[in-house]
Amino acid sequence: MATYPSIGRLTRITPVNNTVIVDRSDAGTARLVDTGADDLYEITVTHPLTDSADRTTFWTFFDTYRRTQNAITPAGSGDTYNVYFSGVPEEVMDTPTRWTITARLVGNKA
């Protein structure tokens, strides 16, 4: 399991009451996945004013680990979450040399 990059970030954690999620199988058909009794969390990670080096680090991590489980420990929480990317992150160019990247993750506490 890879560890989410520790580049500058703001993290919002939202508990999800429903433990059944809709997923797409390898064949492209919809399937239901029951995550069981563990609490499920949606985690939004925003990387504001990211420079080109951190931007490259983030996108390399995403391209390499986008379909695998990853570990993230939000600053100040002390909790580690085992998460998956729930889609392609959004990127906005703030200046010619700075970007804001927003990633959405879903998973459980480790």
N, C-alpha and C positions, 0 to 999 in steps of 0.2 A: 504494500500500500504506500502510495506516495504522499508526501506532506505538502499541503498547499503553500505556495510561495509566501515568504514573509515580507513582501514589499508593502509600502504604506497602504493602509486600508481602514475603512469604516465598516463595521459589521452589524447587521440587524437580524435578530433571531426571532422567528415567529413559530410558536407551537401550532401544529395542525391536529385537529380533533379526529379527522377521518384517517384511519390507517389503511384504507384500500385506495390504491392509486391505479390509474389507467396507464398502461405501458404499451410500447410497440414491440412485437416480437421480431426476431431476425428476418422472418418471412414478410414482415410489414403489416401483419394483422394486429388488431387491438387485443390486448389481454389485460385481465385484472391481476394485480399483485397485492396480496395481503401482507402488510409489513408486520403483522402480529401485534402483540400486546405492548411492544416498545413504543414510546412516544415518537412521533415523527415531527421533524422541524424543517421549515423553509428558511434558508439563510441567504440573505442578500449581502454581497460583498462589493463595496464600491472602492475603487482605487482612484482617488482624485489627483489631478495634475501629475500624472505619471510621466516620467521622462522616457526617452527612447530606449535606454538600457533596461529599465523595469518593464516597459511595454514588451520588449522582446522576450524577457524572462517569463512574463505572464502567458503570452501567446504560444511560446514553446511548451510550457507546462500544459496548457489547454490542449494543444494539438497532440501531445504525447499521452495524456491521461484522461481525455474527455469521456471515455467509456469505461473507466475503472473507478473503483472506490478510492477516495482520498481522505486524508485526515486533515482537519482544520481545528486550531485552538484559538478562538477569538481573544484578543487582548483584553485583560481584566476579568475574564470569566473563569479561567482555570479549568473549564470543561473542554474536552476534545470531542469532536463530532466526526463520525464516519459518513461521508457524503458523496453524492454524485452530482455532476453538472446536470441541470434540468433543461438546458438549451444552450444555444450559442450566446456568449456574452455580448453585451452592447458596448460600443466604443464611440466616443464623441471627441472630436478634436477641439481642444480649448484654445490653443495657440498653435503656431506652426511647430512647436517643439514639446507640447504637453497635451496629454489625452486623459480623459476620464473613462475608466473601464468599469462596467457593472456586470458581475457574475451572479447567477442564481443557482443555488445548490439545494439539495434535499437529502435528508438522512436522519440518523439516530445518534444519541449520545453514545460514546464509546464505553 
